[in-house]
């Protein structure tokens, strides 16, 4: 089962990493992404958060 969509900034905060590192992690892991006007949301697997 998947987690809910979360913003890259929420992912960064949850993992204690920078926004740039969160973006790189999502790209490297090929997590699904949606782009909103001022934010990017990702759908990381449950174990990744």
Buried (B, 14 or more C-beta within 10 A) or exposed (E): EEEEBBBBEBBBEEBEBEBEBBBEBBEEEEBEBEEEEEEBBBBBEEEBE
